[in-house]
Amino acid sequence: MKKIILIVTLSVSMLGFGQGNTHTQAGGKFEGLAMTPPMGWNSWNTFGTSIDEKLVKETADIMVSSGMAAAGYKYIVLDDGWMTRERDVNGDLVPDPVKFPNGMKAVIDYVHNKGLKFGLYNCAGTQTCAGYPGTRGYEYQDARFYAKLGIDFLKYDWCNTKGITAPEAYTTMSNALKTAGRPIVFSLCEWGDNQPWEWGKPIGNLWRISGDIYPCFDCEFKHEEGNWSSWGFMKIVEMRKDIRKYSGPDHWNDFDMMEVGNEMNDIEDKSHFSMWCMMASPLVAGNDFRKMSKETLAILTNKELIAINQDKLGIQGFKYAAEDGLEVWLKPLSDGNWAVTFLNRSDVAKKINFDWKKHLIKDVDFGYEADFSKTVFKLKDLWKNKEIGNTKKNFMADLASHDVITLRLIP
């Protein structure tokens, strides 16, 4: 009898650790919450920890009034800095009363009443990346807190995690969210250090695949504090182009929040958006909607490109060819369609002369094929929103430095 009691005691104690982890365990993520790449907005890229109730409400208002919500953007996600520096006497997280004087629930209700969804941030470690209370040891308590608030999305970072493994930490939080009972999209922000694409599918709905993005085309930004870098958007694409087989409906490779509207020019923003759509990445804007130009809005709400991103096959694109700075990227789509992006990585203009009939396209990871010598496809330029011929003739165009042309091929 003593042995049985001992085994039961050990089993219960091993289910969680810390004062907030009294629970009945349920396993696995909530399935089916992200069958297409999530679309929304996150505060971090532009605002860091300088966030408040006014910002959230104004962002939600503009997301609806600008047409972004109608284009598919629905998540408003508050990143690091939304809470106080200490938990309360019961161990609960405390939304900062200065930043959110009416309480976080009132903010969430405001967003929900706009027909949108709401997300929060925390971290698997003892503290968040900005030094606020982390979730380690409080996974089940925090999950109940999020469920009670009524959030729809949790971004879960990887700072201050000495002594724990990523699969263990993210599995614990995934189980905690499931146990709390409210369906919440779970975003694993582990930076790709421990290859989350290899183990994340049963745990989360999406996972970051690299360190933070930086608003540049193809640069590496080395931070003075700490031994780490942020990356231009094409650096991230190139870094993780070979893990496409791990991505798909409800388990996405997350190429990070977008920098469209932040410091790059409109041509580079257009290329950035095209590549995120081609890679089937979540489309999470990171700019200040209140200062958004009409050009930025037009890029972010291009319905033809969004349709490429949200295609029901959910296949990440791949690099097909590259020569002298000019690249061709392909993405299989439903109904036998294909997306093709011509990208100029170089610093000078390039001329495109692509003879379709010479190319037999094979997607070795997913088994799709296009033989242009046998099938004629109509061509639609998705940035100009017009049909431009078919694959019987060579595709010829001039392409400026860092620019793209993205086509939909329709059989």
HELIX and SHEET records of a PDB file:
HELIX    1   1 LYS A    2  MET A   14  1                                  13    
HELIX    2   2 TRP A   44  PHE A   47  1                                   4    
HELIX    3   3 GLU A   53  SER A   65  1                                  13    
HELIX    4   4 MET A   68  ALA A   71  1                                   4    
HELIX    5   5 MET A  104  ASN A  113  1                                  10    
HELIX    6   6 GLU A  139  LEU A  149  1                                  11    
HELIX    7   7 ALA A  166  ALA A  180  1                                  15    
HELIX    8   8 PRO A  196  GLU A  198  5                                   3    
HELIX    9   9 PHE A  233  MET A  239  1                                   7    
HELIX   10  10 LYS A  241  TYR A  246  5                                   6    
HELIX   11  11 ASP A  266  MET A  278  1                                  13    
HELIX   12  12 PHE A  289  LYS A  291  5                                   3    
HELIX   13  13 LYS A  294  LEU A  300  1                                   7    
HELIX   14  14 LYS A  303  ASN A  309  1                                   7    
HELIX   15  15 SER A  334  GLY A  336  5                                   3    
HELIX   16  16 TRP A  356  LYS A  358  5                                   3    
SHEET    1   A 8 TRP A 252  ASP A 254  0                                        
SHEET    2   A 8 LEU A 206  ARG A 208  1                                        
SHEET    3   A 8 VAL A 185  LEU A 188  1                                        
SHEET    4   A 8 PHE A 153  ASP A 157  1                                        
SHEET    5   A 8 LYS A 117  CYS A 123  1                                        
SHEET    6   A 8 TYR A  75  VAL A  77  1                                        
SHEET    7   A 8 MET A  39  ASN A  42  1                                        
SHEET    8   A 8 LEU A 283  ALA A 285  1                                        
SHEET    1   B 2 GLU A 220  LYS A 222  0                                        
SHEET    2   B 2 SER A 229  TRP A 231 -1                                        
SHEET    1   C 6 PHE A 318  GLU A 323  0                                        
SHEET    2   C 6 LEU A 326  PRO A 332 -1                                        
SHEET    3   C 6 TRP A 338  ASN A 344 -1                                        
SHEET    4   C 6 VAL A 404  ILE A 410 -1                                        
SHEET    5   C 6 LYS A 378  ASP A 381 -1                                        
SHEET    6   C 6 LYS A 386  ASN A 390 -1                                        
SHEET    1   D 2 LYS A 350  PHE A 354  0                                        
SHEET    2   D 2 PHE A 395  LEU A 399 -1                                        
SHEET    1   E 2 LEU A 360  LYS A 362  0                                        
SHEET    2   E 2 GLU A 369  ASP A 371 -1                                        
END                                                                             
